Amino acid sequence: MGNVNPKVTPIREVWVESMSSPESQKLSIVPLHPSVFGAFPRVDLIQENHKWQTLYKHIDWKWLPTRNELPGTTRKPWPQKGTGRARAKGVRAPQWKNGGWVVGPRGPRTYFYILPFPKRVKGLISMLSAKLAQDDLKVVDTLDSIPTDNSEYMEELCSARGWGPSVLFVDTSDLFPRNISLATHPIQHINLMPVYGLNVFSMLKHETLVLTLDAVQEIETKLLFQLRRTDLWDVMSKIKSSKTLRM
């Protein structure tokens, strides 16, 4: 746990369960670092991460033509003089019905932007802490202990333990065991994800978050490193300088 004073910041603990049977089997208790799993949830940062993940892949395809891009003739609707009406250059002007647009949308337009790195880290920590505080974070020893690849077994297990209705299983590798891969494949509300893909949007989308012991250790190691690193300013300066050179 590093330099953690349990009197000031109590260490969080959670049961380690086995998935060898639908009934809950408690194996041991694992301590969780309070800086990762016991922080105060920043709802504002969670909302910023959710907005960022929703918008960075969104493209607005709205496009309206100007007067020069409209099809049709450019002739005058009536002569310049002699009719008693106001002068008009053409029927494609913006003041005419079905005319061109002056300040209309000119898609495609991307909404991509880069959320500051510290906000992404604290958003993950806030979601993990909120999941643990709500008793929606579960820890299992391994995902290899599932005895069958039947999807009914997985649904019975989640129902018996009160997981869900949507469940997200997280492990260190993106190559998951055969049984759990086949058992969760036909179930749309149960998904598998490696540690490097864990994000705020997915944790908000799923009611229960199930981590393996190896995943807990890797998440703690990576997030604690990001919280304590001192070279972040140098890294960001290099990124900004490289962008300036490319421009």
Backbone as CSV, one residue per row, in Angstrom:
resi,resn,N_x,N_y,N_z,CA_x,CA_y,CA_z,C_x,C_y,C_z
1,MET,0.802,-1.210,0.000,0.000,0.000,0.000,0.842,1.270,0.000
2,GLY,2.163,1.148,0.087,2.994,2.332,0.064,2.913,3.116,1.357
3,ASN,3.042,4.426,1.251,3.017,5.315,2.408,1.588,5.764,2.703
4,VAL,0.759,4.834,3.132,-0.634,5.122,3.449,-0.832,4.982,4.944
5,ASN,-1.335,6.041,5.569,-1.633,6.004,6.990,-3.067,5.524,7.173
6,PRO,-3.285,4.309,7.709,-4.656,3.788,7.824,-5.534,4.608,8.757
7,LYS,-4.933,5.412,9.645,-5.741,6.237,10.535,-6.324,7.445,9.809
8,VAL,-5.609,7.902,8.788,-6.055,9.072,8.036,-6.900,8.653,6.835
9,THR,-6.382,7.719,6.067,-7.088,7.204,4.886,-7.239,5.699,5.047
10,PRO,-8.368,5.245,5.537,-8.556,3.807,5.760,-8.432,3.016,4.462
11,ILE,-7.771,1.887,4.559,-7.610,1.001,3.414,-8.938,0.312,3.116
12,ARG,-9.328,0.319,1.870,-10.552,-0.366,1.469,-10.279,-1.855,1.299
13,GLU,-11.280,-2.651,1.602,-11.158,-4.102,1.476,-12.397,-4.651,0.774
14,VAL,-12.186,-5.725,0.035,-13.287,-6.345,-0.693,-13.049,-7.848,-0.735
15,TRP,-14.137,-8.599,-0.772,-14.054,-10.054,-0.826,-13.598,-10.507,-2.214
16,VAL,-12.778,-11.552,-2.224,-12.401,-12.224,-3.466,-13.293,-13.450,-3.620
17,GLU,-14.019,-13.512,-4.717,-14.977,-14.587,-4.932,-14.488,-15.537,-6.018
18,SER,-15.085,-16.713,-6.037,-14.814,-17.714,-7.065,-16.032,-17.843,-7.964
19,MET,-15.794,-18.156,-9.227,-16.875,-18.308,-10.193,-17.091,-19.768,-10.577
20,SER,-16.635,-20.681,-9.730,-16.777,-22.109,-10.023,-18.199,-22.612,-9.821
21,SER,-19.037,-21.846,-9.129,-20.432,-22.234,-8.916,-21.282,-20.972,-8.896
22,PRO,-22.579,-21.094,-9.175,-23.429,-19.894,-9.172,-23.508,-19.217,-7.815
23,GLU,-23.469,-19.975,-6.733,-23.526,-19.383,-5.404,-22.209,-18.676,-5.086
24,SER,-22.300,-17.601,-4.336,-21.113,-16.824,-3.983,-20.215,-17.607,-3.038
25,GLN,-18.943,-17.724,-3.390,-17.943,-18.411,-2.582,-16.836,-17.420,-2.237
26,LYS,-16.747,-17.060,-0.960,-15.732,-16.119,-0.509,-14.418,-16.869,-0.286
27,LEU,-13.360,-16.420,-0.931,-12.056,-17.062,-0.809,-11.147,-16.321,0.160
28,SER,-11.070,-15.006,0.032,-10.185,-14.207,0.884,-10.607,-12.748,0.777
29,ILE,-9.859,-11.893,1.459,-10.092,-10.449,1.411,-8.852,-9.786,0.826
30,VAL,-9.056,-8.912,-0.137,-7.946,-8.206,-0.760,-8.037,-6.727,-0.389
31,PRO,-6.923,-6.121,0.042,-6.933,-4.674,0.335,-6.832,-3.863,-0.956
32,LEU,-7.512,-2.744,-0.972,-7.499,-1.847,-2.122,-6.918,-0.499,-1.705
33,HIS,-6.117,0.073,-2.568,-5.461,1.343,-2.243,-6.496,2.458,-2.172
34,PRO,-6.512,3.230,-1.087,-7.532,4.288,-0.947,-7.379,5.422,-1.948
35,SER,-6.178,5.630,-2.490,-6.008,6.698,-3.475,-6.651,6.360,-4.814
36,VAL,-6.900,5.071,-5.045,-7.500,4.630,-6.303,-8.957,4.229,-6.117
37,PHE,-9.241,3.506,-5.043,-10.582,2.977,-4.826,-11.324,3.663,-3.678
38,GLY,-10.703,4.642,-3.038,-11.351,5.312,-1.921,-11.329,6.815,-2.018
39,ALA,-11.145,7.344,-3.217,-11.117,8.795,-3.397,-12.535,9.357,-3.425
40,PHE,-12.619,10.666,-3.219,-13.929,11.319,-3.299,-14.358,11.391,-4.758
41,PRO,-15.521,10.855,-5.113,-15.942,10.856,-6.527,-16.204,12.270,-7.036
42,ARG,-15.472,12.653,-8.054,-15.680,13.941,-8.708,-16.707,13.766,-9.826
43,VAL,-17.947,14.111,-9.517,-19.014,13.930,-10.496,-18.790,14.833,-11.709
44,ASP,-18.194,15.995,-11.493,-17.949,16.894,-12.617,-16.948,16.295,-13.601
45,LEU,-15.911,15.621,-13.073,-14.933,14.990,-13.954,-15.521,13.766,-14.646
46,ILE,-16.392,13.050,-13.960,-17.073,11.922,-14.603,-17.921,12.420,-15.769
47,GLN,-18.608,13.540,-15.562,-19.433,14.100,-16.632,-18.569,14.592,-17.792
48,GLU,-17.416,15.182,-17.489,-16.531,15.653,-18.552,-15.991,14.487,-19.367
49,ASN,-15.626,13.391,-18.692,-15.147,12.212,-19.411,-16.246,11.610,-20.275
50,HIS,-17.454,11.556,-19.737,-18.570,11.017,-20.515,-18.850,11.879,-21.747
51,LYS,-18.831,13.186,-21.577,-19.056,14.086,-22.711,-17.948,13.947,-23.741
52,TRP,-16.711,13.835,-23.278,-15.571,13.697,-24.191,-15.673,12.406,-24.998
53,GLN,-15.986,11.292,-24.339,-16.092,10.024,-25.047,-17.294,9.992,-25.986
54,THR,-18.309,10.769,-25.694,-19.473,10.811,-26.573,-19.214,11.663,-27.808
55,LEU,-18.431,12.731,-27.662,-18.265,13.688,-28.748,-17.044,13.438,-29.615
56,TYR,-16.000,12.772,-29.098,-14.768,12.737,-29.884,-14.910,11.893,-31.159
57,LYS,-15.916,11.043,-31.256,-16.138,10.267,-32.478,-17.392,10.718,-33.234
58,HIS,-17.963,11.840,-32.816,-19.179,12.340,-33.461,-18.809,13.294,-34.590
59,ILE,-19.481,13.136,-35.715,-19.272,13.990,-36.884,-20.620,14.550,-37.317
60,ASP,-20.673,15.848,-37.487,-21.885,16.516,-37.955,-21.811,16.643,-39.478
61,TRP,-22.720,15.964,-40.160,-22.702,15.944,-41.620,-23.632,16.999,-42.242
62,LYS,-24.193,17.889,-41.445,-25.109,18.885,-42.000,-24.351,19.843,-42.921
63,TRP,-24.959,20.103,-44.085,-24.336,20.990,-45.072,-25.433,21.685,-45.854
64,LEU,-25.351,22.999,-45.936,-26.314,23.780,-46.705,-25.558,24.602,-47.746
65,PRO,-26.057,24.660,-48.984,-25.318,25.331,-50.060,-25.455,26.848,-49.992
66,THR,-24.438,27.516,-50.509,-24.503,28.959,-50.696,-25.176,29.257,-52.042
67,ARG,-25.346,30.521,-52.346,-26.025,30.902,-53.589,-25.233,30.462,-54.819
68,ASN,-23.928,30.384,-54.705,-23.101,29.977,-55.839,-23.099,28.466,-56.050
69,GLU,-23.537,27.710,-55.051,-23.527,26.251,-55.160,-24.887,25.672,-55.540
70,LEU,-25.913,26.508,-55.646,-27.237,26.023,-56.016,-27.322,25.788,-57.523
71,PRO,-28.030,24.729,-57.931,-28.215,24.509,-59.372,-29.262,25.466,-59.941
72,GLY,-29.260,25.603,-61.230,-30.252,26.459,-61.874,-29.625,27.645,-62.589
73,THR,-30.471,28.469,-63.147,-30.016,29.604,-63.940,-29.612,30.781,-63.057
74,THR,-28.806,31.643,-63.622,-28.381,32.863,-62.926,-29.057,34.110,-63.518
75,ARG,-30.062,33.912,-64.341,-30.698,35.068,-64.993,-31.490,35.887,-63.969
76,LYS,-31.755,37.123,-64.322,-32.550,38.000,-63.476,-34.025,37.601,-63.573
77,PRO,-34.762,37.697,-62.469,-36.189,37.319,-62.522,-37.026,38.294,-63.342
78,TRP,-36.622,39.538,-63.432,-37.294,40.544,-64.266,-36.267,41.605,-64.652
79,PRO,-36.595,42.441,-65.610,-35.624,43.457,-66.041,-35.255,44.412,-64.906
80,GLN,-34.110,45.042,-65.093,-33.613,45.941,-64.062,-34.533,47.147,-63.893
81,LYS,-35.080,47.646,-64.995,-35.899,48.863,-64.947,-37.220,48.638,-65.688
82,GLY,-38.171,49.458,-65.318,-39.415,49.484,-66.056,-40.542,48.657,-65.486
83,THR,-40.295,47.888,-64.449,-41.376,47.068,-63.884,-41.948,47.658,-62.608
84,GLY,-41.279,48.617,-62.017,-41.750,49.205,-60.767,-41.400,48.390,-59.532
85,ARG,-40.691,47.298,-59.722,-40.310,46.470,-58.576,-38.843,46.693,-58.233
86,ALA,-38.482,46.219,-57.056,-37.106,46.398,-56.616,-36.157,45.587,-57.493
87,ARG,-34.929,46.053,-57.545,-33.930,45.352,-58.341,-33.635,43.980,-57.739
88,ALA,-33.410,42.994,-58.565,-33.085,41.635,-58.119,-32.077,41.038,-59.082
89,LYS,-31.010,40.522,-58.527,-29.958,39.941,-59.367,-30.289,38.525,-59.800
90,GLY,-30.875,37.737,-58.886,-31.192,36.351,-59.224,-32.061,35.732,-58.148
91,VAL,-32.652,34.584,-58.484,-33.565,33.922,-57.548,-32.819,33.032,-56.562
92,ARG,-31.509,32.949,-56.668,-30.741,32.127,-55.733,-30.204,32.921,-54.548
93,ALA,-30.595,34.190,-54.457,-30.151,35.015,-53.335,-30.783,34.524,-52.029
94,PRO,-30.165,34.793,-50.893,-30.671,34.268,-49.611,-32.065,34.740,-49.248
95,GLN,-32.487,35.936,-49.717,-33.805,36.428,-49.324,-34.941,35.763,-50.099
96,TRP,-34.608,34.978,-51.110,-35.629,34.290,-51.891,-35.922,32.915,-51.296
97,LYS,-37.168,32.447,-51.526,-37.511,31.092,-51.128,-36.678,30.098,-51.941
98,ASN,-36.170,29.084,-51.262,-35.281,28.079,-51.863,-33.975,28.695,-52.350
99,GLY,-33.617,29.833,-51.770,-32.346,30.436,-52.127,-31.195,29.863,-51.315
100,GLY,-30.004,30.393,-51.565,-28.822,29.909,-50.859,-28.766,30.398,-49.423
101,TRP,-27.871,29.780,-48.660,-27.691,30.120,-47.246,-26.407,30.915,-47.081
102,VAL,-26.467,31.871,-46.144,-25.310,32.730,-45.901,-24.408,32.146,-44.825
103,VAL,-24.977,31.779,-43.693,-24.179,31.269,-42.571,-24.697,29.894,-42.141
104,GLY,-25.079,29.066,-43.083,-25.563,27.732,-42.753,-24.434,26.790,-42.371
105,PRO,-24.770,25.617,-41.873,-23.741,24.632,-41.504,-22.979,24.148,-42.727
106,ARG,-21.674,23.969,-42.559,-20.804,23.562,-43.659,-20.051,22.292,-43.266
107,GLY,-20.804,21.190,-43.143,-20.202,19.931,-42.733,-19.368,19.290,-43.837
108,PRO,-18.659,18.200,-43.520,-18.633,17.531,-42.209,-17.789,18.285,-41.183
109,ARG,-18.272,18.263,-39.951,-17.601,18.954,-38.854,-17.343,17.968,-37.729
110,THR,-16.119,17.897,-37.282,-15.770,16.993,-36.200,-15.839,17.705,-34.856
111,TYR,-16.215,16.953,-33.829,-16.275,17.481,-32.470,-15.126,16.944,-31.621
112,PHE,-14.090,16.444,-32.271,-12.973,15.849,-31.546,-12.180,16.916,-30.798
113,TYR,-11.823,16.592,-29.570,-10.900,17.407,-28.790,-10.216,16.489,-27.786
114,ILE,-9.116,16.934,-27.248,-8.336,16.122,-26.318,-8.628,16.584,-24.898
115,LEU,-9.171,15.687,-24.100,-9.403,15.996,-22.687,-8.070,15.962,-21.949
116,PRO,-7.785,16.920,-21.085,-6.515,16.911,-20.350,-6.277,15.588,-19.634
117,PHE,-5.029,15.136,-19.685,-4.684,13.820,-19.151,-5.015,13.681,-17.668
118,PRO,-4.720,14.658,-16.816,-5.086,14.499,-15.397,-6.581,14.321,-15.173
119,LYS,-7.409,14.947,-15.994,-8.856,14.777,-15.838,-9.284,13.364,-16.204
120,ARG,-8.608,12.761,-17.174,-8.941,11.384,-17.534,-8.566,10.425,-16.415
121,VAL,-7.405,10.646,-15.807,-6.967,9.781,-14.707,-7.903,9.916,-13.512
122,LYS,-8.222,11.146,-13.133,-9.100,11.350,-11.976,-10.534,10.905,-12.263
123,GLY,-10.933,10.944,-13.526,-12.246,10.421,-13.874,-12.330,8.918,-13.670
124,LEU,-11.272,8.191,-14.048,-11.230,6.745,-13.803,-11.244,6.440,-12.313
125,ILE,-10.452,7.191,-11.542,-10.405,6.968,-10.095,-11.764,7.266,-9.464
126,SER,-12.418,8.307,-9.913,-13.736,8.643,-9.366,-14.749,7.540,-9.653
127,MET,-14.711,6.971,-10.848,-15.656,5.908,-11.183,-15.366,4.638,-10.389
128,LEU,-14.105,4.280,-10.230,-13.759,3.092,-9.442,-14.169,3.270,-7.984
129,SER,-13.948,4.455,-7.441,-14.333,4.715,-6.051,-15.850,4.690,-5.888
130,ALA,-16.571,5.243,-6.860,-18.031,5.235,-6.781,-18.585,3.820,-6.896
131,LYS,-18.010,3.019,-7.768,-18.461,1.632,-7.907,-18.248,0.854,-6.613
132,LEU,-17.104,1.055,-5.969,-16.838,0.349,-4.716,-17.765,0.840,-3.611
133,ALA,-18.000,2.145,-3.542,-18.874,2.685,-2.498,-20.315,2.208,-2.662
134,GLN,-20.732,1.956,-3.884,-22.092,1.488,-4.148,-22.206,-0.033,-4.118
135,ASP,-21.128,-0.715,-3.769,-21.090,-2.183,-3.736,-21.344,-2.774,-5.120
136,ASP,-20.900,-2.069,-6.139,-21.025,-2.560,-7.510,-19.685,-2.981,-8.087
137,LEU,-18.651,-3.053,-7.277,-17.346,-3.524,-7.716,-17.061,-4.860,-7.045
138,LYS,-16.863,-5.881,-7.853,-16.603,-7.223,-7.352,-15.233,-7.685,-7.833
139,VAL,-14.596,-8.530,-7.034,-13.280,-9.067,-7.367,-13.370,-10.584,-7.367
140,VAL,-12.866,-11.208,-8.427,-12.811,-12.665,-8.530,-11.354,-13.085,-8.664
141,ASP,-11.090,-14.338,-8.303,-9.709,-14.808,-8.358,-9.213,-14.926,-9.793
142,THR,-10.017,-15.514,-10.668,-9.665,-15.688,-12.071,-10.926,-15.965,-12.865
143,LEU,-10.837,-15.768,-14.153,-11.959,-16.071,-15.037,-11.877,-17.478,-15.615
144,ASP,-10.829,-18.221,-15.262,-10.678,-19.592,-15.748,-11.515,-20.589,-14.972
145,SER,-12.095,-20.173,-13.853,-12.783,-21.124,-12.978,-14.203,-21.448,-13.420
146,ILE,-14.690,-20.845,-14.505,-16.038,-21.164,-14.977,-16.029,-22.571,-15.565
147,PRO,-16.859,-23.486,-15.060,-16.766,-24.888,-15.482,-17.404,-25.185,-16.830
148,THR,-18.218,-24.297,-17.379,-18.942,-24.592,-18.605,-19.018,-23.347,-19.474
149,ASP,-19.311,-23.578,-20.749,-19.466,-22.460,-21.680,-20.930,-22.180,-21.990
150,ASN,-21.828,-22.660,-21.138,-23.261,-22.456,-21.326,-23.647,-21.056,-20.848
151,SER,-24.369,-20.340,-21.682,-24.773,-18.982,-21.326,-25.789,-18.974,-20.182
152,GLU,-26.560,-20.043,-20.039,-27.520,-20.114,-18.937,-26.804,-20.146,-17.585
153,TYR,-25.634,-20.771,-17.542,-24.856,-20.787,-16.299,-24.428,-19.370,-15.924
154,MET,-24.012,-18.585,-16.902,-23.578,-17.218,-16.619,-24.747,-16.364,-16.139
155,GLU,-25.904,-16.513,-16.758,-27.069,-15.750,-16.315,-27.510,-16.170,-14.918
156,GLU,-27.432,-17.462,-14.620,-27.789,-17.941,-13.284,-26.809,-17.419,-12.241
157,LEU,-25.519,-17.370,-12.589,-24.501,-16.872,-11.654,-24.741,-15.397,-11.338
158,CYS,-24.966,-14.581,-12.361,-25.181,-13.148,-12.136,-26.466,-12.898,-11.355
159,SER,-27.502,-13.690,-11.626,-28.766,-13.514,-10.911,-28.644,-13.929,-9.451
160,ALA,-27.932,-15.033,-9.176,-27.801,-15.515,-7.806,-26.975,-14.567,-6.945
161,ARG,-26.016,-13.877,-7.547,-25.140,-12.985,-6.783,-25.603,-11.530,-6.816
162,GLY,-26.666,-11.252,-7.508,-27.168,-9.885,-7.560,-26.341,-8.972,-8.429
163,TRP,-25.679,-9.522,-9.436,-24.896,-8.716,-10.367,-25.794,-8.278,-11.517
164,GLY,-25.612,-7.050,-11.909,-26.317,-6.630,-13.101,-27.437,-5.636,-12.841
165,PRO,-28.298,-5.476,-13.829,-28.496,-6.357,-14.988,-27.377,-6.357,-16.019
166,SER,-26.557,-5.333,-16.092,-25.430,-5.305,-17.019,-24.139,-5.486,-16.229
167,VAL,-23.245,-6.339,-16.750,-22.017,-6.699,-16.043,-20.840,-6.529,-16.996
168,LEU,-19.747,-5.978,-16.478,-18.513,-5.810,-17.244,-17.391,-6.563,-16.537
169,PHE,-16.816,-7.567,-17.212,-15.691,-8.332,-16.688,-14.403,-7.748,-17.249
170,VAL,-13.424,-7.513,-16.375,-12.158,-6.897,-16.771,-11.017,-7.797,-16.334
171,ASP,-10.106,-8.085,-17.268,-8.917,-8.884,-16.985,-7.713,-8.196,-17.609
172,THR,-6.529,-8.686,-17.296,-5.307,-8.044,-17.781,-5.077,-8.275,-19.267
173,SER,-5.479,-9.418,-19.780,-5.233,-9.769,-21.177,-6.505,-9.604,-21.991
174,ASP,-6.321,-9.363,-23.291,-7.479,-9.306,-24.184,-7.824,-10.672,-24.768
175,LEU,-7.077,-11.708,-24.384,-7.393,-13.088,-24.760,-8.047,-13.755,-23.555
176,PHE,-9.357,-13.822,-23.559,-10.094,-14.350,-22.420,-10.246,-15.862,-22.540
177,PRO,-10.462,-16.543,-21.410,-10.656,-17.996,-21.447,-11.829,-18.393,-22.341
178,ARG,-11.756,-19.620,-22.837,-12.747,-20.089,-23.807,-14.145,-20.139,-23.200
179,ASN,-14.279,-20.659,-21.995,-15.609,-20.857,-21.418,-16.353,-19.539,-21.220
180,ILE,-15.680,-18.552,-20.640,-16.369,-17.286,-20.381,-16.612,-16.519,-21.680
181,SER,-15.749,-16.711,-22.672,-15.970,-16.041,-23.957,-17.215,-16.583,-24.646
182,LEU,-17.374,-17.913,-24.645,-18.546,-18.513,-25.279,-19.809,-18.292,-24.450
183,ALA,-19.667,-18.274,-23.119,-20.845,-18.115,-22.262,-21.422,-16.706,-22.337
184,THR,-20.579,-15.709,-22.522,-21.056,-14.323,-22.558,-21.339,-13.824,-23.971
185,HIS,-20.959,-14.578,-24.984,-21.124,-14.100,-26.367,-22.585,-13.845,-26.735
186,PRO,-23.529,-14.742,-26.439,-24.927,-14.465,-26.821,-25.664,-13.517,-25.882
187,ILE,-25.031,-13.090,-24.790,-25.689,-12.221,-23.813,-25.236,-10.787,-24.074
188,GLN,-26.153,-9.931,-24.458,-25.778,-8.575,-24.846,-25.438,-7.688,-23.659
189,HIS,-25.956,-7.995,-22.482,-25.713,-7.116,-21.337,-24.541,-7.575,-20.477
190,ILE,-23.759,-8.537,-20.935,-22.545,-8.974,-20.245,-21.394,-8.869,-21.235
191,ASN,-20.364,-8.121,-20.882,-19.260,-7.858,-21.803,-17.922,-8.114,-21.128
192,LEU,-16.916,-8.351,-21.971,-15.543,-8.573,-21.528,-14.672,-7.433,-22.035
193,MET,-13.693,-7.023,-21.210,-12.830,-5.910,-21.586,-11.468,-6.075,-20.924
194,PRO,-10.372,-5.813,-21.654,-9.049,-5.807,-21.020,-8.826,-4.536,-20.210
195,VAL,-7.793,-4.558,-19.387,-7.521,-3.415,-18.515,-7.216,-2.166,-19.333
196,TYR,-6.479,-2.329,-20.440,-6.086,-1.137,-21.189,-7.272,-0.460,-21.877
197,GLY,-8.433,-1.120,-21.935,-9.616,-0.508,-22.524,-10.603,0.040,-21.521
198,LEU,-10.310,-0.092,-20.224,-11.249,0.367,-19.195,-11.419,1.882,-19.272
199,ASN,-12.662,2.345,-19.261,-12.939,3.766,-19.419,-14.188,4.141,-18.635
200,VAL,-14.397,5.434,-18.489,-15.517,5.944,-17.701,-16.849,5.594,-18.353
201,PHE,-16.938,5.719,-19.662,-18.203,5.470,-20.355,-18.667,4.028,-20.160
202,SER,-17.751,3.070,-20.259,-18.124,1.662,-20.094,-18.529,1.358,-18.661
203,MET,-17.869,1.979,-17.688,-18.248,1.740,-16.297,-19.603,2.363,-15.971
204,LEU,-19.926,3.474,-16.613,-21.258,4.051,-16.431,-22.330,3.205,-17.109
205,LYS,-21.974,2.603,-18.209,-22.938,1.816,-18.981,-23.314,0.522,-18.270
206,HIS,-22.373,-0.067,-17.514,-22.612,-1.343,-16.853,-22.866,-1.126,-15.365
207,GLU,-23.823,-1.865,-14.840,-24.200,-1.729,-13.435,-23.133,-2.297,-12.509
208,THR,-22.596,-3.476,-12.844,-21.631,-4.166,-11.985,-20.302,-4.277,-12.714
209,LEU,-19.229,-3.988,-11.999,-17.872,-4.101,-12.524,-17.172,-5.243,-11.802
210,VAL,-16.728,-6.248,-12.549,-16.070,-7.424,-11.985,-14.621,-7.422,-12.442
211,LEU,-13.691,-7.346,-11.485,-12.262,-7.325,-11.765,-11.619,-8.609,-11.266
212,THR,-10.615,-9.074,-11.998,-9.799,-10.167,-11.487,-8.723,-9.609,-10.561
213,LEU,-8.087,-10.486,-9.801,-7.022,-10.037,-8.898,-5.878,-9.389,-9.671
214,ASP,-5.501,-9.997,-10.792,-4.432,-9.412,-11.604,-4.845,-8.051,-12.159
215,ALA,-6.107,-7.909,-12.520,-6.578,-6.619,-13.034,-6.541,-5.550,-11.952
216,VAL,-6.896,-5.907,-10.723,-6.847,-4.948,-9.612,-5.425,-4.454,-9.402
217,GLN,-4.464,-5.364,-9.407,-3.069,-4.968,-9.196,-2.561,-4.086,-10.329
218,GLU,-2.913,-4.426,-11.561,-2.443,-3.620,-12.689,-3.091,-2.236,-12.694
219,ILE,-4.370,-2.172,-12.378,-5.052,-0.870,-12.319,-4.442,0.003,-11.234
220,GLU,-4.201,-0.568,-10.061,-3.583,0.201,-8.977,-2.205,0.691,-9.376
221,THR,-1.398,-0.182,-9.970,-0.034,0.198,-10.343,-0.028,1.339,-11.353
222,LYS,-0.859,1.237,-12.369,-0.852,2.248,-13.428,-1.422,3.581,-12.949
223,LEU,-2.515,3.541,-12.201,-3.120,4.797,-11.752,-2.273,5.483,-10.684
224,LEU,-1.648,4.711,-9.800,-0.756,5.324,-8.813,0.456,5.952,-9.483
225,PHE,0.952,5.320,-10.533,2.071,5.912,-11.270,1.661,7.241,-11.900
226,GLN,0.460,7.279,-12.483,0.005,8.515,-13.110,-0.261,9.610,-12.079
227,LEU,-0.693,9.230,-10.875,-0.932,10.227,-9.836,0.363,10.815,-9.305
228,ARG,1.418,10.015,-9.280,2.661,10.431,-8.627,3.761,10.831,-9.598
229,ARG,3.524,10.740,-10.876,4.591,11.035,-11.826,4.921,12.528,-11.802
230,THR,6.181,12.814,-11.994,6.658,14.199,-11.951,7.105,14.705,-13.318
231,ASP,7.028,13.854,-14.336,7.500,14.247,-15.656,6.357,14.596,-16.595
232,LEU,5.156,14.786,-16.059,4.014,15.034,-16.930,4.162,16.355,-17.674
233,TRP,4.701,17.363,-17.012,4.878,18.662,-17.668,5.868,18.555,-18.826
234,ASP,6.946,17.776,-18.634,7.910,17.594,-19.719,7.291,16.840,-20.892
235,VAL,6.477,15.834,-20.591,5.831,15.064,-21.659,4.879,15.948,-22.450
236,MET,4.064,16.744,-21.759,3.128,17.625,-22.449,3.860,18.697,-23.249
237,SER,5.002,19.164,-22.755,5.780,20.163,-23.495,6.320,19.574,-24.792
238,LYS,6.762,18.306,-24.745,7.257,17.657,-25.960,6.143,17.484,-26.984
239,ILE,4.951,17.148,-26.506,3.826,16.981,-27.427,3.478,18.308,-28.087
240,LYS,3.444,19.393,-27.298,3.112,20.698,-27.859,4.179,21.163,-28.845
241,SER,5.465,20.904,-28.534,6.535,21.317,-29.436,6.488,20.538,-30.746
242,SER,6.158,19.238,-30.679,6.056,18.442,-31.907,4.902,18.923,-32.779
243,LYS,3.785,19.338,-32.155,2.669,19.880,-32.923,3.065,21.187,-33.600
244,THR,3.845,22.019,-32.898,4.272,23.289,-33.473,5.176,23.066,-34.681
245,LEU,6.068,22.057,-34.596,6.964,21.775,-35.708,6.198,21.262,-36.924
246,ARG,5.164,20.443,-36.697,4.381,19.918,-37.817,3.590,21.022,-38.503
247,MET,3.138,21.999,-37.722,2.391,23.105,-38.316,3.314,24.026,-39.111
